[in-house]
């Protein structure tokens, strides 16, 4: 018993908290606009990226989606199948709903199985789109945005960055953490609270609103432009 208590008393090793990467609203808007919706593959990619962000889904949850998991009638919801066979329904925004409606209208269903059991997203071989395939699609448009000088970031944009970004944007919108917890499928709020802690923009706005700005307003003056002063200083070096 003493040995067990001794083990329990061992303090946890302190480690640096990992930085959670996320895209700002403007950066995400740029990335979502990269696919060419005028082409079949580009439109599929636009729907995929929009749905990944709007639902805050994990990459496997997105890969597992079937047509029957999509409801476009009001209120439009997507049924996600998460960890431990847990299922949750999340609402989607109007633009995402319209994208899904158009996508399903032009979807080529496999006649060998029921309509609802068709995978929502498939690869070129009509097979289930894998986690790797989704990551490949994301990276393709990240590189495109970088090449066009529209996106300047120093971290890889993984599928989970979409989830992080959605969570931070919801925090900034003032949405209750309990709702965000349920939306993301977290077990408790301790996991969700990380997004409130990393939201530096909301913190800055709150501080500016609550605290009096006592910093001086005097602008920097370049003393090197004072020709008399510079001549005087130069004279001191001669002798």
C-alpha positions in Angstrom: 0.0 0.0 0.0 2.9 2.3 0.9 4.5 1.6 -2.5 1.3 2.5 -4.3 0.9 5.7 -2.4 4.6 6.5 -3.2 3.9 6.1 -6.9 0.8 8.3 -6.7 2.8 11.0 -4.9 5.4 11.2 -7.8 4.9 14.7 -9.3 4.0 14.9 -13.0 6.8 16.0 -15.3 6.3 19.6 -16.4 6.5 20.1 -20.1 6.0 23.1 -22.4 2.4 23.4 -23.6 2.2 22.8 -27.3 1.1 25.7 -29.5 -2.2 24.9 -31.2 -2.1 26.1 -34.8 -5.1 27.7 -36.4 -6.1 29.9 -39.3 -7.7 33.3 -38.9 -11.1 33.9 -40.4 -9.6 35.7 -43.4 -7.0 33.0 -43.9 -9.6 30.3 -43.9 -11.8 32.3 -46.3 -8.8 32.4 -48.7 -8.2 28.7 -48.4 -11.8 27.8 -49.0 -11.9 29.9 -52.2 -8.9 28.1 -53.8 -10.8 25.1 -55.5 -12.1 25.8 -59.0 -15.8 25.1 -58.4 -16.3 25.2 -62.2 -14.7 21.8 -62.5 -16.1 18.5 -61.1 -13.1 17.7 -58.9 -12.7 21.3 -57.8 -16.3 21.5 -56.8 -16.0 18.3 -54.7 -12.9 19.7 -53.0 -14.8 23.0 -52.2 -17.6 21.0 -50.6 -15.2 18.8 -48.7 -13.1 21.7 -47.3 -16.2 23.8 -46.5 -17.8 20.8 -44.7 -14.6 20.0 -42.8 -14.4 23.5 -41.5 -18.1 24.2 -40.9 -18.7 21.0 -38.9 -15.4 21.0 -37.0 -15.2 17.3 -37.9 -12.2 15.1 -37.2 -10.6 13.8 -40.4 -11.9 10.2 -39.9 -15.4 11.5 -39.2 -15.3 13.3 -42.5 -13.9 10.3 -44.4 -16.6 8.0 -42.9 -19.5 10.3 -44.0 -22.2 8.7 -46.1 -25.0 10.3 -48.1 -27.6 9.3 -45.4 -25.6 11.3 -42.8 -26.5 14.6 -44.7 -29.7 16.4 -44.1 -30.2 19.5 -46.2 -33.8 20.1 -45.1 -34.2 22.8 -42.5 -32.7 22.6 -40.0 -29.7 21.3 -42.0 -27.5 19.0 -40.0 -24.7 16.5 -40.5 -24.5 13.3 -38.4 -20.9 12.6 -37.4 -19.7 9.2 -36.1 -16.9 9.9 -33.6 -14.6 8.1 -31.2 -16.1 5.2 -29.3 -19.0 4.9 -31.7 -20.4 8.1 -30.4 -22.7 10.0 -32.8 -23.5 13.7 -32.8 -25.4 16.0 -35.0 -24.0 19.4 -35.9 -25.7 22.2 -37.8 -24.3 23.6 -41.0 -24.4 27.2 -42.3 -26.6 28.2 -45.2 -23.8 28.4 -47.7 -22.6 24.9 -46.8 -26.1 23.5 -47.0 -26.5 25.0 -50.5 -23.2 23.5 -51.6 -24.3 20.1 -50.2 -27.6 20.3 -52.1 -25.9 21.0 -55.4 -23.3 18.3 -54.7 -25.9 15.7 -54.0 -28.0 16.7 -57.1 -25.0 15.9 -59.3 -23.7 12.9 -57.3 -23.2 9.7 -59.3 -24.6 7.1 -57.0 -23.4 3.4 -57.1 -26.5 1.4 -58.2 -25.1 -1.7 -56.5 -25.9 -0.3 -53.0 -28.7 1.8 -51.4 -28.6 5.5 -52.1 -27.9 6.5 -48.5 -25.1 4.0 -48.1 -23.0 5.7 -50.8 -19.8 7.3 -49.4 -20.1 11.1 -49.5 -16.6 11.6 -50.8 -14.8 9.2 -53.1 -11.5 9.0 -54.9 -10.9 8.7 -58.6 -11.5 5.0 -58.4 -14.9 5.5 -56.7 -13.5 4.1 -53.5 -13.8 5.7 -50.0 -11.6 8.8 -49.7 -8.9 8.1 -47.1 -7.4 10.3 -44.4 -4.3 10.6 -46.6 -6.4 11.6 -49.5 -8.1 14.4 -47.6 -4.7 15.6 -46.3 -3.4 15.6 -49.9 -6.4 17.7 -51.1 -5.8 20.3 -48.3 -2.1 20.6 -49.0 -2.7 21.1 -52.7 -4.8 24.2 -52.1 -2.5 25.5 -49.3 0.4 25.4 -51.7 -1.7 27.1 -54.4 -2.6 29.9 -52.0 1.1 30.3 -51.0 2.2 30.3 -54.7 -0.3 33.1 -55.3 1.0 35.1 -52.3 -2.4 34.9 -50.6 -1.4 32.8 -47.6 1.7 33.4 -45.4 1.9 30.8 -42.6 4.8 28.9 -41.1 3.0 25.8 -40.0 1.5 22.8 -41.9 -2.2 22.9 -42.4 -3.5 19.5 -41.4 -7.2 18.5 -41.3 -7.1 19.1 -37.5 -6.1 22.7 -38.2 -9.6 23.2 -39.7 -11.1 21.8 -36.5 -8.9 24.1 -34.3 -9.8 27.1 -36.5 -13.5 26.5 -36.2 -13.3 26.2 -32.4 -11.3 29.4 -32.1 -13.7 31.3 -34.4 -16.6 30.0 -32.3 -14.9 31.3 -29.1 -14.4 34.7 -30.7 -18.1 34.8 -31.7 -18.9 34.5 -28.0 -20.5 31.1 -28.2 -20.7 29.3 -24.8 -18.0 26.7 -24.2 -20.6 24.0 -23.3 -22.1 24.3 -26.8 -18.6 24.3 -28.4 -17.8 21.1 -26.3 -20.9 19.3 -27.6 -20.3 20.6 -31.1 -16.7 19.2 -31.2 -17.6 16.0 -29.4 -15.4 16.5 -26.4 -15.9 14.5 -23.2 -15.6 17.6 -20.9 -14.9 21.3 -21.1 -11.2 21.0 -20.0 -10.3 20.0 -23.6 -12.5 22.8 -25.1 -11.0 25.5 -22.8 -7.7 25.3 -24.6 -9.3 27.3 -27.5 -10.3 30.1 -25.1 -6.8 30.2 -23.8 -5.2 30.5 -27.2 -7.6 33.2 -28.5 -5.2 36.1 -28.1 -7.3 38.4 -30.3 -10.3 38.4 -28.0 -8.0 38.9 -25.0 -6.4 41.9 -26.7 -9.8 43.5 -27.5 -11.0 42.8 -23.9 -7.9 44.4 -22.4 -8.1 47.4 -24.7 -11.8 47.9 -23.7 -11.2 47.5 -20.0 -7.9 49.1 -19.5 -6.9 52.8 -19.8 -4.2 53.4 -22.3 -1.5 55.3 -20.6 1.2 54.8 -23.1 2.7 58.0 -24.6 1.4 59.1 -28.0 4.6 60.8 -29.0 5.8 59.5 -32.4 9.4 58.4 -33.0 11.6 61.1 -34.4 14.6 60.1 -36.5 17.4 62.1 -35.0 19.7 61.1 -37.9 17.8 63.6 -40.1 19.0 66.5 -38.0 21.9 67.8 -40.1 23.2 70.2 -37.4 23.3 67.4 -34.8 25.0 65.0 -37.2 27.6 67.6 -38.2 28.3 68.2 -34.5 28.7 64.5 -33.7 30.9 64.0 -36.7 33.2 66.9 -35.5 33.7 65.1 -32.2 35.4 62.2 -34.1 37.9 64.5 -35.7 40.8 65.6 -33.8 
